[in-house]
Amino acid sequence: MLRYIAILLSLSTAACLAESFEFEEDIDDPVYKVAIPAKGTASTLDIGSWNIEFFGSTGNGPTDETLQRNNARDIIAGTDFDIWGLAEIVGTTDFNTLKSLLPGYSGLLANDPLVTSGSSFYTATEQKVGILFKSSVATLQSARLILTQNDADFAGRPPLEVKLRVTVNGVTEDVVVIVLHAKAFNDLTSFQRRLAASNALKSFLDTTYPTQKVIVVGDYNDDVDTSITSGQASPYQNFVSDTADYTFLTRPLSLSGQSSTVGFPDMIDHHLATNDLAGGFVASSAEVYRVDAFIPSYGSTTSDHFPVLSRYSLGGVTPPPPTGQLTINEILANEPGSDTAGEFVEILNGTSASVSLAGFTISDATAVRHTFASGTTLNPGQAVVVFAGVSAIPGGLTNAVAASTGSLILGNSGDTVTLKNSSGVSVNSFAYPSSLSGSDGVSMNRNPDGSAAGAFVLHSTLSSLPSSAGKRVNGTAF
C-alpha cells in the first residue's frame, strides 16, 4: 500500500512539473512559475549582479531562449533587489522583453542610445553589460562607457558607468554603479590584461570619485584572494590592499571557499565599493544566491553563473540587525607582545532584540574568567569586548570591559572559549587550534564577519588589520 501511494505521489509530482514547464512557454503570462525567495528589504539599498550566460543568443548558452528568459524574470522579480548589474546580454530584443516582464523595473544595455559612446564599442550581436533598477527607488542621471582607451584590456567590453539618484527610507543620495565584464581565461596573457584593466580602473576611480558612493559589480573573471592563473596574485590586489578607500564586500566569500559559477571552484563575480558606500554595508549581506536550489537544471537552462548580492543603508539609517544568535565573533588569544592584558573575546548580538547579559559568563577550558555585571545589555547588531585587563582597552572604545577575574588566560597552543547564560547553559563555544592562536597579536574572526555560522579564520586573511576589537573586520563600527 505504501509503495502504491509513493508511485501515485511520484506521478502527481511529475505531472505538476510538466504543467510548470509547459506554462513557462507563455512569456506573456504575468504569474511567476518559479518561486524564488525574496532577499531585498524596504529599508536597504539592495544591489545584485549576474552574468546571464549568452542571454538572447540562439547559438550559444542555454538552448531554450524562452525558458532562460522566464527563469531570469523569476529570479530577478523574486529576489526583489533594487539594482541589478548584468553581464553577457547578447539580444537587445530579448533584454527589452525581459524588462517588459518585470513591472516596476527600468534599465538599459551598453549599446543603448542613452549611453555615451555605447554603440561605438558594443554591437547588436556581441555580449553586452547592462543595468536594471526599480523606478520607485532609482532615477537615471546619466550613463556612459568609461576607460574606452583600455578597450583591449577589458576584452572589448569597456565598463558601463551609470549614475543613479536613489531614495531609501526617505533618504535620497547619488550612487555611481559601474558594471564590468572582465577578460576571461586563466592563461598568463589574459591575466595580464585583467591586471592592466584593474590598474586603469583604480586610477580612474581614485581621480574621478575620491569621496563618492561608488560600487563596481559584475563578472571580474578572477578571484580576489589569489588569481585563477597559477602562481599569480589576484589582479585586483591593488584594490584589496587599499583598505582606506575600497572594500571588496565579496572577499569573505572567496576566503571561505565559495564559488560564483556552476562548474568552477573560484569566486569570480564580485562587488567592490568605495568606503564611502561600504560604510553602510549591512554585515554578512554579501552572498552567492544559489538559485539552482529552486530552478531544475539551472546550469543548462539559465546560466553558468549565480547571482551575487549585497545590501546597504543610506544616510545614517541604521541597517537591520543581522539575524542569528548571540555568538563569539572574535578571539585574541595571543596578545601583542607579552602583556596578557591584551587578550580579548568579542561577543556579537546577532538577534533582532536587546539581550540582557547580566550573569552571563565567559570561560576558558579551565574556569570562568568573566561574569557580566547586573544591568549589562547588548543591543541588536552590537558587540561587546571583554579584555583580560583594563590597561589594554584602547582609548575611545566604549563597548569594552575588563575581565571580572582580572585575566582570561587563553592558551596560545589551543583552548576553548565558552559563553554561558545566567543559568549556566552554553550559548556559544569554540575550541580553537594553535593554527589560529600562534601569530603574535593576530586574532581569529568569524568569516563572514558577524555570521554565527561562519568559520573562524585568521583576522589577517580578512583585513590588513591584525584584529578589530569591538568593530567590524575593516575597523568600522558595528
N, C-alpha and C positions, 0 to 999 in steps of 0.2 A: 504493500500500500504506500509506504513512504517513498519507494522507488518510483511508483506511478505518479505521485504528487510532484516529485522532483522533475520528472520528464515534462509534466504539464507546465510547471513554472518555467522550465528552460524554454519551451516552445513559446510561452507567453512573452518572455523577455526578448526572444529573438524577433517576435512579431512587432514588439514596441520599438526595437532598434530599427527594424526595417521601415516602420512608419516614420521614424525620426529622420532617417536619411532621405526617404522619398520627399518628405516635407521640405528638407533643406534645398531641394532643387528650385523651389519657388522663391526667387530673390526679392519679390515684391511683398511677401508676407511679413508683417511687422513683428510677429511673435518670434522671440529668440529661442531656438530649439535646444541650444546647449547652455545649461545653467552654469555660469561662471561666478563664483562667489565674489562679492564686491570687496575692494581693498581701499577705495578712496573714502575720505571723510569730508564733511562740510566745513570743518574748522582748519583744514590744512590745504596747502598748495600741493597737489599730487602730480608727480611727473613720471611718465613711463617712457621707455624706449624699446624698440622692437624691429629686428630685421625680419621682414615677412618674405621669405625666400622667393625670389623671382616673381613677385606678385604681379599678376596680369600678363605673364609671359606664357604663350602657348607651347613653346618649345623647350622650356626649362622649368625645373622645380616641380611642385605638385601638378599632376596632370588634369585634375578636375578643378577648373578655374572657379566654377560656381560654388563648389563646396569650400574651397580655400577662402573665397570672399565671404561666404556666410560664417565660416568659423572665425575669420578675422573680425567681422562685425560683432559676433557674440562675445569674443574676448574683450574687445575694446569697450563695448557697451556694458558688459557685465562687471569688468574691473572698476569702472566708474572713476577713472582718473581724469584730471583736468587738462593735461597736456601730454601729447604723445609725439616723440621724435621717431620717425620711421625711416628705414633704410631698405634698399633693394626693391623699390617700387618701379616696375617697368611700364605697365599700361596706364596711361593717363585716364583713359575712359573707365578702366576698372577702378581706379582710385576715386574718380568722381562718383561712380556707382556706390562704392563703399561709403563715401561721405553722405550720400543721399539716404543710405540705410541707417545712419546714425543721427537721428534728430537731436538738435541742440549743439552739434559739432560743426565747426568751420575748419578750413585748412587749405594748404596748397603744397605743390611739389616744386622742386628746384627750378623747373623749366617754365613755371607759371609767368605770365606777363607782368605780374606784380613784383617779381623777383628781379632786382637789378642785376644785369649780366647773366641771368639764368639760362636763357635759351642759347647763349653763345657757348656754354660749356656742357649742357645737358640736352641730348636729343630725345625725340619721342620714343625711340626704341631701346635706349640703354637704361641701366639701373640708375634710379634717382633717389635722393633723400627728400624727405618732406615732413610736414607737421600737421597734426590735428589738435584742436583745442576747443573747449567748451565756450560757446559765445557768451554764456552767462557769467563766466569767470574772467575771460581774457578778451581784449580787443587788440587787433593788429595795428602796430605803429609803423613798422617798416620791415622789409625783407630784402636781403641781398646775399650774393655769394662773396665769401672772403677768401683771401690767400690764393687768388686765381693765378698769381705768379708762381705758385708752388703746385700747379695742377698735376704735374707728373708725380710729385711726391705723394699726393693724395689719390694716386691711381686714376687720374682723370675725373675725380669726384671732389671738387673743392667744397668745403663746408658751407652749409646754409645757415646764415645768421638771421634770426627773427626776433624783433623787439616787440614785446607784449606789455600791455598795461593790465595788470591782474588785480582783482578785488576778492579778498577772502576775509570773512568775519568783519566786514565793514572797513577793512584796511586796504588801501589802494597803493600799489607800488609798481615800478617798472622793472621787468626782468628780461634779460637777454638769454635766449635759448639758441644754442649752436648745435646743429645736427651734423654728425660726420659719419662717413663710411670709409675707413682707412684701407690701405693696401693689404691684401690677403697674402697667405702662404708663409711658410717657415724657412724659406731659403734666405741666405745672407743678403742678397740684393733687395729682397722685399723688406727685410728687417731694416736695412739702411734707409730705404725710402720712408718707412714709418718713423724712424728716428729723425730724419730731416723734417718730416711733416710736424712732428711733435715740437721740435725746436722752433719752427716757424710759428706754430700756434701759440706757444708760450710767449714768444717775443711780441706777437700781435696783442695778446691779452694783457701782458704787462704794460704795454704802451697805451692801448685803447681804453681799457676798463680797469684802471688801478683800484677803484673804490666802488664799482657797481656790482649788483647781484647778477652773476652770470653762471649758467650751467651748460656744460658740454656733454651731450648724450649721444649714444649711438654704438655702432659696431666698430670698436677700436682694433679688431683683428689681432690683438695681442693682450697679454696679461700685464698686471701692474705689480706683481711680485718679482717674477723672473720672466724673460721672454719665452715665447714658444719656439724661438730659434735657439738651438742648442748652444750652450756656452755663453749666451749674451744676457746682460742685464735688461730689464724692461726698457723699451724705447721711450716710455713715459716716466722714467725715473726723475727727469728734470722737474716734473710736477710733484711727484711723491716727496722729493727732497725739500721742496719749498713749502714747508708746513705753515709758514707765516702768511701765505697768500692763497694756497689752494688745498683742497681735500678731495681725494678720491673716496667718495662715500661707499663705493663698492669694493674697496680694497679688502675689508674684513672678509668678504665673501671669497676672494682669491686665497687669502691666508688660511681659510678654513677648508679649502679644497673643493669649493663648489664649481660647477660648470654652468655656462650660459647657453650651451648648444646641446643638441641631441646626441651627437656622435663623438665628441672630443672632450677630454678631461679639463680643459682650461676655461677660465673666466675671461672672455674676450669682449663682452659687452659691458660698458661702464658708464658711470655718472661722475663727472668731475665738476666741482663747484668752487667758485671763488669763496674765500672765507666770509665775505660779506653776506653770502647766501647760506653757506654751510653752518653759520652760527645759529640758524633757525632749523637745522636738520632735526627731524624727530628721531630720537635714539632708536636704533635697531630697525628702522623702517625700510632700509635698503634690502631688497630681496630679489632672487630669481623666482619668478612666478611660474611654478610647474603646472601649467595648464594642460599638460599631457595627462594629468590625472582625471580630466573631465572630457577630453576630446579623444575618441578612439583613433588609433594610428596617426597620432598628431604629426610625427616626423615626416610621413609620406603624404598627408593630406593638407598640412597647414604651413609648417616652416621647420627649418633645421636649427632655428634659434628660439629661445624662450624670451618672453618679455622680462624686462628688468625695471624695478620700481623703486621710488624713493619719495618721501614726503617732507614738507617744510612748513614752518609757521612764519608769519609775516609781522613786521612792525611791532615786536614786543609782545605779541599774543602768545600766551603760554601754550606749547604743544600739548596734545592729550597725553596723559601719563602712559608709559608702556604697560601693556598687560603682562601678567605673570605672577610673581610671588616676591616675598621678602627673601633676598638672596645675598650671599657673599659674592661681591663683584671683583674685588682686587685684594691681593695679599702681598705685602713686602716682608719676607722672612729674613732676607739677607740685607741688613741695613747698610746704608752708605758708611764706609769707614768702619770704626769699631764701637761706635756709640749705639748700643742696643735700644736706646730710646726711640730710634728711628724706625723700628719695626711697626707695621700697622696692618689693620684689617678694615676694609671698606664694606659697608652694608648698604644695599640699594633697595628702596621700596618700589617694586615693580607692580604693585597693585593699584587699584583705582581709588583707594581710600587712605586716609591717615591711619597710622598704626602706632599704638602705644607700645613703647619698648621697655616700659618700667618692669624691672625684674628679669628681662632677657639677659642671657649670659653668652660670653664668648670663651671657648675653651680650646686648649691645645690637646694633644694626646694624653697629657698627664693630669691637668687640673683646670679648674675655672680660673681665667685670667682677668675677666672684666664682668661686672654686673652693672647694667644700665640703671641710672638713678630714677627714682619716682618722678613722674612728670615729663619724662623724655618721650617726645612724639616725633615720628618721621613722616613727613608729608608725602603724598604720591609723587613718584618720579624723582624723589630726592635721595641723597646719600648722607651717611654719617660715617666718620672715620674714627677708629679707636687706635691711638698711638700708644706705644709701650710706655712712653714718658712724656710729660708735659713740655719738656725742653725742646722736643723735636717738632712740635706743632708749628708749621710755618705761620709767620705773621700774616694776619688778614684772613686766615682760613677759619671761618666761623662754624662750620659744620664738623668740628673735630673735638674729641675729648681724650683725656689720658686714661689708661687702664686703671681700674679701681684698685688693683693689687700692686700697682707700681711697675709691672712688667708684663710682657707677653711670652717671652722665652720660646720663640718659634725656631725650630731646628733648621739649620742650613742644609742638612743632608736628607730632609724629608720630615714631614709631620702631618698632623690632621688639625684642621680648624673647623670648629662646630659652633653654630648658632642655635641656642635653645630658647624656647619661650619661658614665661614665668612659671609654667607648670613643669619645667624640666624636659619637655618634649622637643626633640631635634627638629628644627625648622629647615636648616640647610647645613651641609657639611661637605668638606673637600679634603681628601688625603693627597697631598702634593708630593711629587718625587724630587730628587735632588736636581734633576734637569731644569726644574722651574725655580729652584732656590739657590743655585750655585753661582749666580752672577752678582757681584757686589753692587748693591744699590738698584738692581733691576727687579721690578715687581712682576707678578703674574696677574693676568687680567682676563676676564671673560671675552670671548670672541664669538659673535659680535659683542661689543661693549654694551653692558646693560641687559644682555639676554640671559635669562635664568637657565636656558638650555645650552648656552654657549660653552664650549670647552675652554679651559684655561690655557693661555699661551704666554710667552714672554712679552712683556709690555713693549719691548724694543722692536718687536715684529709688527706692532700696530701703529707705532708713532715714533718720532725722533726723541720723545721724552722717555726717560728711564722708568718713570712712574707718574701717577697723576692722582694723588690722594684727594678724595672729595670732589673730583672733577671728572669730566669725560676724558677719554684717552688722548684727545687732541688739546687738552688743557682748558677747554671752555667749561662753563658751569653747567651742572645738571639742571 
